[in-house]
């Protein structure tokens, strides 16, 4: 997935390239907006609910390409949460 939330995937021929604010040398570039979904864990700490983005096993943001994939995990996490934490899916662009 995209390294930054404002990144776009540049497709030049069949070679996709991530771009943020860098200059692209290929003149025929098409931008495709990438939609991704993340899981937010709401943790209660001293009466205040704090949002925390879930990470994967490589300590990177756990991203999903499809909303249904993320919702399936959220339903499992919410069903097994006994500490008062709550999980939700958030769309990122």
N, C-alpha and C positions, 0 to 999 in steps of 0.2 A: 504494500500500500504506500501511499504518499508519505514522504519523510516529514512534511510540514502540512498543516491544515490548509494553507493557501496555495499549495503546489498543484500543478496541473500536469497531466501526462501529455507530452509532445510525441506525436506519432509521425516519424519521417520515414516513409516507406514501410518496411516491416520492423524497424528498430525503434521500440519505445524508449524515450529518454525523459527522466524527471527534470523539471525546471522550476526554479523559484524566481529569483531576480537575476539570473545569469543570462548573458547574451547568447543567443543561439546562432550558429553559423550556417545552418541549412535554411534556405529561403522558402522552401515548401513545407511548412509545418502546420499541422492541424492540432488544435487544442481540444482535449476531451475532459470535461469535468468528471472527476471521480467521486462517487458517493460511497461512503463507508459508514459503518455503525460501530459504536463502542459501548461498553457496559460501564455504567456509573454506579458505584456503591455509596450509599448514603449512610455514614457512620455517625452514631450519636455519641457526642463527647461533652460531658458536663452540661447537658441540656441543649446543646447546639448540634444541629445536623450538618455534617461536613461532607461535601461530595468528593469522592476519590475515584480516579480513572483506574480501571482494572488493567493489570499488566500480564503478559504471558510469561512463559518459563524462561525467556531470554531477557526479561526486564524491559520489554518494549510494549507500547500500547497494544492491547489485545483488540485487533480490528476484525470486522466481519464484512464480507462483500454483500451479504443479503440480510435484510431485516429479520427474516424468519430464523436464520441461524442464531442470531443474537438473542431473539426472544425465547428460543428454546432453552438456552443456557440460563437466561434471567429467570424463567419459570422454575427451573431446577434449584437455582440459588435461593430464590424467595421461599420456596417450599421447605428448604433445609436451613434457613436462617433462624437461629434461636436467640441471637444476641441483640435483636432489635434493629439490625441493619436491613436496608431495603435496597433493591437493585432495580435499575431501569436502563433502557436502551436509548442512546442519544445518536442522532444522525450528524455526521460531520461532512464537510465539503472540502 
